[in-house]
Amino acid sequence: MGDDLTSKAYNRTLQDSLKTIKQAHKQLHVVTKANATPAALTSCVELYGILLGEVTGIRSNLVTYLECTRAAGQNSYAMECVNRDPLQEVSSL
């Protein structure tokens, strides 16, 4: 039962990261169509930072999962969640 709850938590975390990536991607398209003002460039840098943070979190979770399954020799979902510091909300940029 605990493994199922852990699996659901990771799926939810992955879905949240993918939603954040999708939102940042959409906003990057809007910002890049605007004139290259200092504010637009700052927004781009912040959005790329958010994207990098989300991809790094996903990668860390996958590495942890692979290490756990290889060490246990089975398909175990019991792994530690990689805590990511939530960067500022994408919608606030």
N, C-alpha and C positions, 0 to 999 in steps of 0.2 A: 504493500500500500504506500509506504513512504517513497519508494522509487517512482511510483506513478505520480505522486504529488511533485516530486523533484523534477520529473520529466515535464510536467505541465508548467511548472515555474520557468524552466529554461525555454520552453516553447513560447511562453508569454513574453519573456525577456527578448528573445530573438524577434518576435513579431513587433515589439515596441521599437527595437533598434531599426528594423526595416522600415517601419512607418516614419521614424525620424529621418532616415536617409532619404526616403521618398520626398518628404516635405522640404528638406534642405535642397535636394536636386531641383525641385520645382522653383524654389525661390532663387536659386542660382541662375536659372534661365531668365527670370524676371530682372535680376540685378545686372546680368551681363548684357541685356538689351538696352539698359539705361546708359546714359553718358558716363564716362569714366571719371566721375567725381570722387573726391577723397572719401565721402561717405559710402558710395557704391563699392569702392575698392575695399574699404574696411569691412563692409558686410560680406563681401566675397571671402576675405580671409577668415572671418568668423565662421562662415558656413563651411568652408573647407576644414576648419578645426573641428567642427561638429561631426562632419563626415568621417574624418580620421579617427576621432574618438570612438564612434560607433563601430567602425570596421575593426579597430583594435580590440574592442570589447568582444565582438563576435569571434575574432580569431583566438583570443585568450580562452574563451569558453570551449571552443573546438579543441584546442591543444589540451586543455584540462580533461576533456571528455576522452580523447584518444589515449592520454596517459593512464587514466583510470581503467579504461577497458583493456588496455594492453597489460597492465599490472595485475588485474583481476583475472585475465584470460576469459572474460565473458562480456556480454553486453550489459554493463551496469550503468545505470543513470545516477548512481549515488556519487556526486562530485560536489565540490565546493563551488558556490556561485561566485563569479568574478564580479566584485562590486565596482561599478563604474561611477565616477562622480558625474552627476548629470550636468552637462554644460548648459549654458543658458538656453531657454526654450527657442526653438527655431522660429516660432511665430512671433517672438518679440523682436526679431531683427528687422 
